[in-house]
Amino acid sequence: DGELQQLTRDHSLVQELVDEGMINAEQARTSEQKNVITRALGLESEVAVELSEDETRSEDSYLLCSDGLSDRLRDEEIAGLLAGEALPEVVKGLVDAANEHGGEDNISVIVIRVWE
């Protein structure tokens, strides 16, 4: 329905601080500790997996991206660019916009659109 909804959360110290109400999302975006991760593959012999299940509807879009994109663009910008029709242009537009906003980190983007 034209809404952007984040389905996953970072496993990071800063996200834990946001979840506990100690800092807000804007402070998290600029925190010097934003790269301190609390969970990663390869650190332990067992992996704690988070699963969720949701219904998809025709024309739903799923964005899988690195923080090189999400740290550079506001949710409103991402939502606007995701509304495009042709997926190759949507992906290019997201990467280009992140680069225009500084693009200091790697920018990985996958967009999946449901067609039923």
Secondary structure, DSSP 4 states (H G I P E B T S, - for coil): -----------BHHHHHHHTTSS-HHHHHH-TTTT-BS--TTSSSS-----------TT-EEEEE-HHHHTTS-HHHHHHHHT-SSHHHHHHHHHHHHHHTT--S---EEEEE---
